[in-house]
Amino acid sequence: MALRPPRAFRHRPRLQLERLAAVELSKFIRNPDSLVVEEIARGRIELQQIHVSAKADANGKTLRQINFPQRVRVASITRGQEVLVPSADEVIRAGDLVTVFGEPNKLRDAVGRLGKGARDERELNVVIFGGGEYGFSLAQMLESWNCRVRIFDQDPVRCSYLSQRLPNAAVLNADATRLAELREEQVGDADFFVATAGSDEDNVMTCLQAHSLGAKHCLTLIHRADYADAISGSGEHFGIMAAVSPREATRQDLMRFVTSDRYHVVKNLGAGEIIESAVPPGSAMVGRPIRDIGLPPGCVLLAIVHGIHANVPAAEDEIHVGDNVYALVNDKARKKFLKLMGR
């Protein structure tokens, strides 16, 4: 079946599309310890994957003992080759890859307990290479966070524009592809160096230079999606934390508006797939508390969207016809879950 994007999406201004890539970059700055950060349910629920540190508060405790915030849950634990859908008595161990989900403002505490300990609340030093729409959008997002932002751009006219629109950022009319300029501006002290220029080659090279000077984390925009995949897979060896493709960011956003007859895959994770499906009339799930539904092993409900509301489901919640349900399912559970959905 041929699928077309909704009319509202087809007529979005280009600036909005560029903001999507900036949103993806900002996730890594906001959640530096997480390996995966994925928004679902119209951005109201967030899912993160993180390796448990030996110094973590959660190490050696059961999920019951950790006492996460309300409606924050652990969806899965990957331990070596084994993937667990944990019970409340499962013990968290150092080295576990934990998939946790909940409201974004509540996840900060949960991820802090699984990661390296207390979250650092000091002001982050962020340097952005490229003052185009990608860099400008990212700087706007960072203004509401605890960040000190510097932007490098070679165009004096653009620098003047940025200075007027971003009063809390330092705008530098300089060539960040030159190592001497980076060294003079002490880029090595940056917590994050983010390359957002129009040239993939310049973005990668400036990241390598910033890393060599001591920048803690480097992120880059890569316009060619195949290059972005390659850098994301091996960039850590060269000091690049992640590469974001605007094309892939746009595709993911488009999929929020496009569904097939049964379901669509939101994200592939090692623990399984995040799938979304609308609840049809006659579904076995309708009108029953979630505790009584009998979800198959290997399946975790992540979110229920009812009208404009989205929640991490609790045991007493009920599902209604027309609700959109997000679930993490492994290969064995997918068919059984879709049958239970009436799909």
LUMTOR-953607 format. One record per residue (C-alpha): residue number from 0; residue in one letter; x, y, z. Coordinates in pm, whole numbers, plus 50000, padded with zeros to 5 digits. Layout:
N
+-----+---------+-------+-------+-------+
! num ! residuo !    c1 !    c2 !    c3 !
+-----+---------+-------+-------+-------+
! NUM !       a !     X !     Y !     Z !
...
+-----+---------+-------+-------+-------+
This chain:
343
+-----+---------+-------+-------+-------+
! num ! residuo !    c1 !    c2 !    c3 !
+-----+---------+-------+-------+-------+
!   0 !       m ! 50000 ! 50000 ! 50000 !
!   1 !       a ! 50141 ! 50338 ! 49898 !
!   2 !       l ! 50156 ! 50583 ! 50185 !
!   3 !       r ! 50168 ! 50959 ! 50153 !
!   4 !       p ! 50254 ! 51206 ! 50427 !
!   5 !       p ! 49964 ! 51408 ! 50561 !
!   6 !       r ! 49902 ! 51745 ! 50397 !
!   7 !       a ! 50019 ! 51929 ! 50709 !
!   8 !       f ! 50355 ! 51752 ! 50689 !
!   9 !       r ! 50399 ! 51808 ! 50314 !
!  10 !       h ! 50369 ! 52183 ! 50364 !
!  11 !       r ! 50595 ! 52222 ! 50667 !
!  12 !       p ! 50849 ! 52501 ! 50634 !
!  13 !       r ! 51206 ! 52385 ! 50584 !
!  14 !       l ! 51302 ! 52547 ! 50913 !
!  15 !       q ! 51082 ! 52304 ! 51102 !
!  16 !       l ! 51254 ! 52010 ! 50932 !
!  17 !       e ! 51594 ! 52145 ! 51033 !
!  18 !       r ! 51473 ! 52175 ! 51392 !
!  19 !       l ! 51412 ! 51799 ! 51393 !
!  20 !       a ! 51784 ! 51735 ! 51352 !
!  21 !       a ! 51857 ! 51989 ! 51624 !
!  22 !       v ! 51618 ! 51803 ! 51856 !
!  23 !       e ! 51810 ! 51479 ! 51792 !
!  24 !       l ! 52142 ! 51649 ! 51871 !
!  25 !       s ! 51998 ! 51804 ! 52188 !
!  26 !       k ! 51899 ! 51462 ! 52324 !
!  27 !       f ! 52264 ! 51364 ! 52359 !
!  28 !       i ! 52347 ! 51686 ! 52541 !
!  29 !       r ! 52055 ! 51644 ! 52780 !
!  30 !       n ! 52128 ! 51271 ! 52838 !
!  31 !       p ! 52504 ! 51217 ! 52793 !
!  32 !       d ! 52508 ! 50883 ! 52980 !
!  33 !       s ! 52235 ! 50721 ! 52770 !
!  34 !       l ! 52310 ! 50509 ! 52463 !
!  35 !       v ! 51961 ! 50549 ! 52314 !
!  36 !       v ! 51708 ! 50828 ! 52367 !
!  37 !       e ! 51374 ! 50785 ! 52189 !
!  38 !       e ! 51058 ! 50993 ! 52219 !
!  39 !       i ! 50723 ! 50821 ! 52173 !
!  40 !       a ! 50356 ! 50907 ! 52225 !
!  41 !       r ! 50391 ! 51252 ! 52067 !
!  42 !       g ! 50698 ! 51326 ! 52276 !
!  43 !       r ! 50520 ! 51283 ! 52608 !
!  44 !       i ! 50699 ! 50956 ! 52692 !
!  45 !       e ! 51072 ! 50901 ! 52660 !
!  46 !       l ! 51270 ! 50578 ! 52647 !
!  47 !       q ! 51641 ! 50553 ! 52727 !
!  48 !       q ! 51899 ! 50277 ! 52732 !
!  49 !       i ! 52193 ! 50296 ! 52970 !
!  50 !       h ! 52470 ! 50069 ! 53095 !
!  51 !       v ! 52462 ! 50028 ! 53473 !
!  52 !       s ! 52777 ! 50162 ! 53635 !
!  53 !       a ! 52957 ! 49979 ! 53914 !
!  54 !       k ! 52923 ! 50306 ! 54109 !
!  55 !       a ! 52549 ! 50335 ! 54043 !
!  56 !       d ! 52308 ! 50369 ! 54332 !
!  57 !       a ! 52099 ! 50090 ! 54172 !
!  58 !       n ! 52381 ! 49837 ! 54148 !
!  59 !       g ! 52301 ! 49528 ! 54354 !
!  60 !       k ! 51944 ! 49635 ! 54434 !
!  61 !       t ! 51614 ! 49492 ! 54320 !
!  62 !       l ! 51380 ! 49709 ! 54116 !
!  63 !       r ! 51147 ! 49713 ! 54415 !
!  64 !       q ! 51425 ! 49854 ! 54636 !
!  65 !       i ! 51525 ! 50122 ! 54383 !
!  66 !       n ! 51176 ! 50276 ! 54401 !
!  67 !       f ! 51173 ! 50468 ! 54074 !
!  68 !       p ! 50939 ! 50770 ! 54038 !
!  69 !       q ! 50573 ! 50697 ! 53970 !
!  70 !       r ! 50508 ! 50570 ! 53615 !
!  71 !       v ! 50878 ! 50524 ! 53542 !
!  72 !       r ! 50948 ! 50161 ! 53454 !
!  73 !       v ! 51223 ! 49930 ! 53337 !
!  74 !       a ! 51115 ! 49766 ! 53012 !
!  75 !       s ! 51405 ! 49524 ! 52973 !
!  76 !       i ! 51747 ! 49426 ! 53097 !
!  77 !       t ! 52009 ! 49291 ! 52858 !
!  78 !       r ! 52272 ! 49086 ! 53041 !
!  79 !       g ! 52526 ! 48936 ! 52803 !
!  80 !       q ! 52324 ! 48744 ! 52546 !
!  81 !       e ! 52017 ! 48726 ! 52769 !
!  82 !       v ! 51729 ! 48974 ! 52745 !
!  83 !       l ! 51497 ! 48988 ! 53046 !
!  84 !       v ! 51158 ! 49147 ! 53100 !
!  85 !       p ! 51221 ! 49194 ! 53472 !
!  86 !       s ! 50995 ! 49147 ! 53770 !
!  87 !       a ! 51006 ! 49378 ! 54072 !
!  88 !       d ! 51246 ! 49134 ! 54242 !
!  89 !       e ! 51505 ! 49136 ! 53962 !
!  90 !       v ! 51848 ! 49251 ! 54084 !
!  91 !       i ! 52026 ! 49520 ! 53881 !
!  92 !       r ! 52392 ! 49442 ! 53816 !
!  93 !       a ! 52686 ! 49648 ! 53694 !
!  94 !       g ! 52722 ! 49613 ! 53318 !
!  95 !       d ! 52351 ! 49549 ! 53256 !
!  96 !       l ! 52200 ! 49735 ! 52961 !
!  97 !       v ! 51875 ! 49871 ! 53103 !
!  98 !       t ! 51588 ! 50010 ! 52897 !
!  99 !       v ! 51390 ! 50254 ! 53110 !
! 100 !       f ! 51092 ! 50468 ! 53012 !
! 101 !       g ! 50858 ! 50731 ! 53154 !
! 102 !       e ! 50779 ! 51101 ! 53144 !
! 103 !       p ! 51093 ! 51290 ! 53032 !
! 104 !       n ! 51106 ! 51513 ! 53341 !
! 105 !       k ! 51096 ! 51205 ! 53568 !
! 106 !       l ! 51358 ! 51000 ! 53384 !
! 107 !       r ! 51646 ! 51221 ! 53494 !
! 108 !       d ! 51637 ! 51078 ! 53845 !
! 109 !       a ! 51601 ! 50718 ! 53723 !
! 110 !       v ! 51890 ! 50744 ! 53478 !
! 111 !       g ! 52102 ! 50905 ! 53749 !
! 112 !       r ! 52049 ! 50602 ! 53973 !
! 113 !       l ! 52152 ! 50364 ! 53694 !
! 114 !       g ! 52447 ! 50565 ! 53566 !
! 115 !       k ! 52761 ! 50697 ! 53726 !
! 116 !       g ! 52592 ! 50842 ! 54029 !
! 117 !       a ! 52461 ! 51189 ! 54105 !
! 118 !       r ! 52395 ! 51405 ! 53801 !
! 119 !       d ! 52629 ! 51698 ! 53749 !
! 120 !       e ! 52416 ! 52012 ! 53780 !
! 121 !       r ! 52690 ! 52258 ! 53682 !
! 122 !       e ! 52659 ! 52476 ! 53373 !
! 123 !       l ! 52751 ! 52289 ! 53055 !
! 124 !       n ! 53003 ! 52442 ! 52817 !
! 125 !       v ! 52870 ! 52386 ! 52462 !
! 126 !       v ! 53047 ! 52494 ! 52143 !
! 127 !       i ! 52856 ! 52490 ! 51811 !
! 128 !       f ! 53041 ! 52496 ! 51478 !
! 129 !       g ! 52813 ! 52649 ! 51213 !
! 130 !       g ! 52558 ! 52924 ! 51266 !
! 131 !       g ! 52312 ! 52811 ! 51000 !
! 132 !       e ! 51958 ! 52703 ! 51078 !
! 133 !       y ! 52075 ! 52376 ! 51239 !
! 134 !       g ! 52314 ! 52550 ! 51475 !
! 135 !       f ! 52071 ! 52834 ! 51540 !
! 136 !       s ! 51788 ! 52592 ! 51626 !
! 137 !       l ! 52013 ! 52395 ! 51861 !
! 138 !       a ! 52131 ! 52711 ! 52037 !
! 139 !       q ! 51768 ! 52820 ! 52088 !
! 140 !       m ! 51688 ! 52488 ! 52255 !
! 141 !       l ! 51992 ! 52509 ! 52481 !
! 142 !       e ! 51897 ! 52858 ! 52603 !
! 143 !       s ! 51635 ! 52710 ! 52836 !
! 144 !       w ! 51887 ! 52463 ! 52983 !
! 145 !       n ! 52184 ! 52521 ! 53207 !
! 146 !       c ! 52429 ! 52575 ! 52919 !
! 147 !       r ! 52690 ! 52832 ! 52818 !
! 148 !       v ! 52679 ! 52838 ! 52438 !
! 149 !       r ! 52942 ! 52962 ! 52191 !
! 150 !       i ! 52882 ! 52958 ! 51815 !
! 151 !       f ! 53152 ! 52973 ! 51546 !
! 152 !       d ! 53059 ! 53109 ! 51203 !
! 153 !       q ! 53270 ! 53263 ! 50924 !
! 154 !       d ! 53000 ! 53495 ! 50787 !
! 155 !       p ! 53001 ! 53835 ! 50967 !
! 156 !       v ! 52646 ! 53912 ! 50851 !
! 157 !       r ! 52521 ! 53583 ! 50991 !
! 158 !       c ! 52709 ! 53645 ! 51314 !
! 159 !       s ! 52534 ! 53981 ! 51354 !
! 160 !       y ! 52197 ! 53811 ! 51300 !
! 161 !       l ! 52276 ! 53539 ! 51555 !
! 162 !       s ! 52394 ! 53793 ! 51813 !
! 163 !       q ! 52062 ! 53974 ! 51790 !
! 164 !       r ! 51852 ! 53656 ! 51810 !
! 165 !       l ! 52058 ! 53475 ! 52075 !
! 166 !       p ! 52141 ! 53731 ! 52346 !
! 167 !       n ! 52264 ! 53463 ! 52589 !
! 168 !       a ! 52509 ! 53301 ! 52344 !
! 169 !       a ! 52859 ! 53414 ! 52252 !
! 170 !       v ! 52886 ! 53440 ! 51871 !
! 171 !       l ! 53238 ! 53423 ! 51729 !
! 172 !       n ! 53321 ! 53532 ! 51374 !
! 173 !       a ! 53595 ! 53273 ! 51325 !
! 174 !       d ! 53692 ! 52973 ! 51112 !
! 175 !       a ! 53648 ! 52665 ! 51332 !
! 176 !       t ! 53813 ! 52441 ! 51071 !
! 177 !       r ! 54146 ! 52594 ! 51173 !
! 178 !       l ! 54307 ! 52422 ! 51469 !
! 179 !       a ! 54465 ! 52749 ! 51583 !
! 180 !       e ! 54123 ! 52913 ! 51615 !
! 181 !       l ! 53989 ! 52622 ! 51820 !
! 182 !       r ! 54291 ! 52628 ! 52045 !
! 183 !       e ! 54273 ! 53006 ! 52093 !
! 184 !       e ! 53907 ! 52981 ! 52199 !
! 185 !       q ! 53989 ! 52697 ! 52442 !
! 186 !       v ! 53752 ! 52450 ! 52275 !
! 187 !       g ! 53931 ! 52173 ! 52462 !
! 188 !       d ! 53746 ! 52282 ! 52777 !
! 189 !       a ! 53404 ! 52220 ! 52615 !
! 190 !       d ! 53169 ! 51958 ! 52755 !
! 191 !       f ! 53014 ! 51928 ! 52407 !
! 192 !       f ! 53144 ! 52027 ! 52065 !
! 193 !       v ! 52866 ! 52010 ! 51805 !
! 194 !       a ! 52938 ! 52043 ! 51432 !
! 195 !       t ! 52636 ! 52162 ! 51232 !
! 196 !       a ! 52790 ! 52311 ! 50916 !
! 197 !       g ! 52681 ! 52228 ! 50562 !
! 198 !       s ! 52991 ! 52021 ! 50480 !
! 199 !       d ! 53007 ! 51667 ! 50619 !
! 200 !       e ! 53385 ! 51663 ! 50578 !
! 201 !       d ! 53430 ! 51987 ! 50774 !
! 202 !       n ! 53196 ! 51861 ! 51045 !
! 203 !       v ! 53388 ! 51538 ! 51096 !
! 204 !       m ! 53732 ! 51702 ! 51083 !
! 205 !       t ! 53641 ! 51977 ! 51331 !
! 206 !       c ! 53508 ! 51711 ! 51568 !
! 207 !       l ! 53836 ! 51521 ! 51542 !
! 208 !       q ! 54030 ! 51841 ! 51610 !
! 209 !       a ! 53808 ! 51934 ! 51906 !
! 210 !       h ! 53851 ! 51585 ! 52049 !
! 211 !       s ! 54228 ! 51607 ! 52013 !
! 212 !       l ! 54219 ! 51933 ! 52210 !
! 213 !       g ! 54027 ! 51767 ! 52493 !
! 214 !       a ! 53655 ! 51833 ! 52430 !
! 215 !       k ! 53466 ! 51573 ! 52635 !
! 216 !       h ! 53191 ! 51487 ! 52383 !
! 217 !       c ! 53168 ! 51555 ! 52011 !
! 218 !       l ! 52848 ! 51541 ! 51805 !
! 219 !       t ! 52818 ! 51594 ! 51433 !
! 220 !       l ! 52552 ! 51654 ! 51173 !
! 221 !       i ! 52597 ! 51430 ! 50867 !
! 222 !       h ! 52383 ! 51506 ! 50563 !
! 223 !       r ! 52445 ! 51171 ! 50394 !
! 224 !       a ! 52248 ! 50911 ! 50587 !
! 225 !       d ! 52484 ! 50623 ! 50499 !
! 226 !       y ! 52780 ! 50821 ! 50632 !
! 227 !       a ! 52586 ! 50898 ! 50952 !
! 228 !       d ! 52525 ! 50526 ! 51012 !
! 229 !       a ! 52894 ! 50448 ! 50963 !
! 230 !       i ! 53010 ! 50722 ! 51198 !
! 231 !       s ! 52750 ! 50637 ! 51462 !
! 232 !       g ! 52873 ! 50277 ! 51452 !
! 233 !       s ! 53245 ! 50348 ! 51484 !
! 234 !       g ! 53281 ! 50716 ! 51567 !
! 235 !       e ! 53346 ! 50653 ! 51936 !
! 236 !       h ! 53692 ! 50524 ! 51838 !
! 237 !       f ! 53768 ! 50872 ! 51703 !
! 238 !       g ! 53598 ! 51068 ! 51978 !
! 239 !       i ! 53263 ! 51127 ! 51803 !
! 240 !       m ! 52976 ! 51044 ! 52036 !
! 241 !       a ! 52706 ! 51036 ! 51768 !
! 242 !       a ! 52621 ! 51146 ! 51414 !
! 243 !       v ! 52274 ! 51275 ! 51327 !
! 244 !       s ! 52127 ! 51262 ! 50978 !
! 245 !       p ! 51862 ! 51527 ! 50899 !
! 246 !       r ! 51707 ! 51286 ! 50649 !
! 247 !       e ! 51671 ! 51013 ! 50913 !
! 248 !       a ! 51536 ! 51260 ! 51169 !
! 249 !       t ! 51274 ! 51370 ! 50916 !
! 250 !       r ! 51183 ! 51009 ! 50833 !
! 251 !       q ! 51131 ! 50927 ! 51200 !
! 252 !       d ! 50908 ! 51230 ! 51247 !
! 253 !       l ! 50708 ! 51140 ! 50937 !
! 254 !       m ! 50643 ! 50793 ! 51076 !
! 255 !       r ! 50457 ! 50953 ! 51368 !
! 256 !       f ! 50186 ! 51046 ! 51114 !
! 257 !       v ! 50192 ! 50737 ! 50895 !
! 258 !       t ! 50051 ! 50399 ! 50997 !
! 259 !       s ! 49978 ! 50079 ! 50809 !
! 260 !       d ! 49660 ! 49875 ! 50850 !
! 261 !       r ! 49796 ! 49694 ! 51156 !
! 262 !       y ! 50098 ! 49861 ! 51317 !
! 263 !       h ! 50427 ! 50029 ! 51244 !
! 264 !       v ! 50772 ! 49993 ! 51395 !
! 265 !       v ! 50887 ! 50306 ! 51575 !
! 266 !       k ! 51235 ! 50186 ! 51670 !
! 267 !       n ! 51445 ! 49869 ! 51659 !
! 268 !       l ! 51631 ! 49800 ! 51983 !
! 269 !       g ! 51843 ! 49509 ! 52091 !
! 270 !       a ! 51568 ! 49409 ! 52332 !
! 271 !       g ! 51303 ! 49409 ! 52057 !
! 272 !       e ! 51094 ! 49652 ! 51856 !
! 273 !       i ! 50888 ! 49946 ! 51972 !
! 274 !       i ! 50562 ! 49917 ! 51781 !
! 275 !       e ! 50258 ! 50143 ! 51769 !
! 276 !       s ! 49905 ! 50034 ! 51687 !
! 277 !       a ! 49554 ! 50177 ! 51723 !
! 278 !       v ! 49309 ! 49968 ! 51928 !
! 279 !       p ! 49024 ! 49845 ! 51701 !
! 280 !       p ! 48666 ! 49764 ! 51803 !
! 281 !       g ! 48642 ! 49409 ! 51936 !
! 282 !       s ! 48996 ! 49403 ! 52075 !
! 283 !       a ! 49041 ! 49174 ! 52375 !
! 284 !       m ! 49217 ! 49462 ! 52551 !
! 285 !       v ! 48922 ! 49700 ! 52554 !
! 286 !       g ! 48758 ! 49780 ! 52889 !
! 287 !       r ! 48983 ! 49559 ! 53103 !
! 288 !       p ! 49245 ! 49666 ! 53359 !
! 289 !       i ! 49590 ! 49607 ! 53220 !
! 290 !       r ! 49668 ! 49365 ! 53502 !
! 291 !       d ! 49394 ! 49135 ! 53365 !
! 292 !       i ! 49487 ! 49150 ! 52996 !
! 293 !       g ! 49747 ! 48874 ! 53006 !
! 294 !       l ! 50029 ! 49023 ! 52800 !
! 295 !       p ! 50255 ! 48760 ! 52642 !
! 296 !       p ! 50609 ! 48709 ! 52779 !
! 297 !       g ! 50852 ! 48940 ! 52606 !
! 298 !       c ! 50602 ! 49227 ! 52578 !
! 299 !       v ! 50590 ! 49551 ! 52779 !
! 300 !       l ! 50336 ! 49830 ! 52733 !
! 301 !       l ! 50521 ! 50160 ! 52714 !
! 302 !       a ! 50246 ! 50415 ! 52657 !
! 303 !       i ! 49875 ! 50461 ! 52594 !
! 304 !       v ! 49759 ! 50769 ! 52403 !
! 305 !       h ! 49395 ! 50857 ! 52465 !
! 306 !       g ! 49291 ! 51172 ! 52283 !
! 307 !       i ! 49545 ! 51439 ! 52376 !
! 308 !       h ! 49663 ! 51251 ! 52685 !
! 309 !       a ! 49954 ! 51006 ! 52699 !
! 310 !       n ! 50059 ! 50801 ! 53001 !
! 311 !       v ! 50285 ! 50518 ! 53101 !
! 312 !       p ! 50019 ! 50257 ! 53180 !
! 313 !       a ! 49956 ! 50148 ! 53537 !
! 314 !       a ! 49806 ! 49811 ! 53638 !
! 315 !       e ! 49461 ! 49960 ! 53701 !
! 316 !       d ! 49443 ! 50160 ! 53374 !
! 317 !       e ! 49201 ! 50056 ! 53100 !
! 318 !       i ! 49240 ! 50069 ! 52722 !
! 319 !       h ! 48965 ! 50211 ! 52500 !
! 320 !       v ! 48875 ! 50172 ! 52134 !
! 321 !       g ! 49078 ! 50416 ! 51927 !
! 322 !       d ! 49362 ! 50449 ! 52178 !
! 323 !       n ! 49711 ! 50428 ! 52038 !
! 324 !       v ! 49924 ! 50173 ! 52220 !
! 325 !       y ! 50304 ! 50163 ! 52220 !
! 326 !       a ! 50472 ! 49839 ! 52321 !
! 327 !       l ! 50821 ! 49690 ! 52330 !
! 328 !       v ! 50797 ! 49335 ! 52193 !
! 329 !       n ! 51054 ! 49070 ! 52107 !
! 330 !       d ! 51027 ! 48841 ! 51805 !
! 331 !       k ! 50836 ! 48570 ! 51992 !
! 332 !       a ! 50585 ! 48811 ! 52147 !
! 333 !       r ! 50496 ! 49021 ! 51842 !
! 334 !       k ! 50242 ! 48785 ! 51683 !
! 335 !       k ! 50070 ! 48706 ! 52015 !
! 336 !       f ! 50053 ! 49074 ! 52111 !
! 337 !       l ! 49900 ! 49177 ! 51777 !
! 338 !       k ! 49644 ! 48896 ! 51808 !
! 339 !       l ! 49553 ! 49021 ! 52155 !
! 340 !       m ! 49519 ! 49372 ! 52012 !
! 341 !       g ! 49280 ! 49238 ! 51750 !
! 342 !       r ! 49529 ! 49305 ! 51475 !
+-----+---------+-------+-------+-------+
